[in-house]
Amino acid sequence: MDVLEAIKSRRSIRAFKNQDVPAEIVEELIDAARWAPSAGNIQPWEFIIVQKPKIKRKLVEAALGQTFIEEAPVVIVVCANEERSSQGYGVRGETLYCIQDIAAAIQNIHLTAYSLGLGTCWVGAFGEEETREILKIPRGIRPVAIIPVGYPAEAPTARSRRPISQIVHYETF
Ligand SMILES: Cc1cc2nc3c(=O)[nH]c(=O)nc-3n(C[C@H](O)[C@H](O)[C@H](O)COP(=O)(O)O)c2cc1C
């Protein structure tokens, strides 16, 4: 699929079919994620693949009751290894580069999933401490996004975008 087509036609999917996602496809998503750019090529990403209904249920609770998370056969929790970034770039690495790197990896997952006929949603509203506990995430690693992955059971229309004229500044702000 053409990149621009994928960028423009991907939608957040919050309803999934009761259909498994093969392990090779999940691996393809992670492979795409690790090809994202990262500051100093530090690659501060860590991925937790969740498929057990019991753990998915707990994630729903941590994510303020967003039940579509447990509808998806696979949930990928993308984490930032802040420690690795801070070793390379200090505070800027830990607080800024790290999050940018992870966001790029997350977007690669969304676009690749879409190109493979899958639906995803970037879930950022969740309790970090609760999620950390559920998934046994150690200190120095920060959960950034929960991504339910499955075959879409809905086809939402595009949400609006701010017009280019409102967001572009020429030469100075
Ligand atoms: C950082 C971030 C956090 C988000 N958190 C949530 C969330 O917790 N729950 C949800 O349903 N959607 C969440 N979204 C998805 C947005 O609502 C969605 O991307 C936006 O409305 C545009 O719709 P589209 O993705 O279909 O283009 C999040 C997106 C981003 C980038």
The ligand as an SDF file (V2000), in Angstrom:
LIG
                    3D

 31 33  0  0  0  0  0  0  0  0999 V2000
   -1.4720   10.1810   22.3460 C   0  0  0  0  0  0  0  0  0  0  0  0
   -2.8310    9.6380   21.9230 C   0  0  0  0  0  0  0  0  0  0  0  0
   -3.6810    9.1490   22.8860 C   0  0  0  0  0  0  0  0  0  0  0  0
   -4.9160    8.5950   22.5250 C   0  0  0  0  0  0  0  0  0  0  0  0
   -5.6890    8.0240   23.4900 N   0  0  0  0  0  0  0  0  0  0  0  0
   -6.8530    7.4500   23.1410 C   0  0  0  0  0  0  0  0  0  0  0  0
   -7.6070    6.7460   24.1120 C   0  0  0  0  0  0  0  0  0  0  0  0
   -7.2240    6.6160   25.2670 O   0  0  0  0  0  0  0  0  0  0  0  0
   -8.7700    6.1830   23.7100 N   0  0  0  0  0  0  0  0  0  0  0  0
   -9.2300    6.2610   22.4200 C   0  0  0  0  0  0  0  0  0  0  0  0
  -10.2890    5.7120   22.1300 O   0  0  0  0  0  0  0  0  0  0  0  0
   -8.5200    6.9080   21.4610 N   0  0  0  0  0  0  0  0  0  0  0  0
   -7.3440    7.4910   21.7900 C   0  0  0  0  0  0  0  0  0  0  0  0
   -6.5800    8.1050   20.8300 N   0  0  0  0  0  0  0  0  0  0  0  0
   -7.0340    8.1220   19.4120 C   0  0  0  0  0  0  0  0  0  0  0  0
   -7.5410    9.4950   18.9880 C   0  0  0  0  0  0  0  0  0  0  0  0
   -8.7660    9.7620   19.6010 O   0  0  0  0  0  0  0  0  0  0  0  0
   -7.6610    9.5200   17.4530 C   0  0  0  0  0  0  0  0  0  0  0  0
   -6.4110    9.2520   16.8650 O   0  0  0  0  0  0  0  0  0  0  0  0
   -8.1560   10.8780   16.9390 C   0  0  0  0  0  0  0  0  0  0  0  0
   -9.4640   11.1380   17.3900 O   0  0  0  0  0  0  0  0  0  0  0  0
   -8.1760   10.9400   15.4060 C   0  0  0  0  0  0  0  0  0  0  0  0
   -8.9400    9.8840   14.8580 O   0  0  0  0  0  0  0  0  0  0  0  0
   -8.2890    8.8710   13.8130 P   0  0  0  0  0  0  0  0  0  0  0  0
   -7.1660    8.1370   14.5220 O   0  0  0  0  0  0  0  0  0  0  0  0
   -9.3930    7.9170   13.4220 O   0  0  0  0  0  0  0  0  0  0  0  0
   -7.7850    9.6500   12.6630 O   0  0  0  0  0  0  0  0  0  0  0  0
   -5.3370    8.6380   21.1600 C   0  0  0  0  0  0  0  0  0  0  0  0
   -4.4670    9.1340   20.1920 C   0  0  0  0  0  0  0  0  0  0  0  0
   -3.2120    9.6100   20.5650 C   0  0  0  0  0  0  0  0  0  0  0  0
   -2.2610   10.0830   19.4910 C   0  0  0  0  0  0  0  0  0  0  0  0
  1  2  1  0
  2  3  1  0
  2 30  2  0
  3  4  2  0
  4  5  1  0
  4 28  1  0
  5  6  2  0
  6  7  1  0
  6 13  1  0
  7  8  2  0
  7  9  1  0
  9 10  1  0
 10 11  2  0
 10 12  1  0
 12 13  2  0
 13 14  1  0
 14 15  1  0
 14 28  1  0
 15 16  1  0
 16 17  1  0
 16 18  1  0
 18 19  1  0
 18 20  1  0
 20 21  1  0
 20 22  1  0
 22 23  1  0
 23 24  1  0
 24 25  2  0
 24 26  1  0
 24 27  1  0
 28 29  2  0
 29 30  1  0
 30 31  1  0
M  END
$$$$
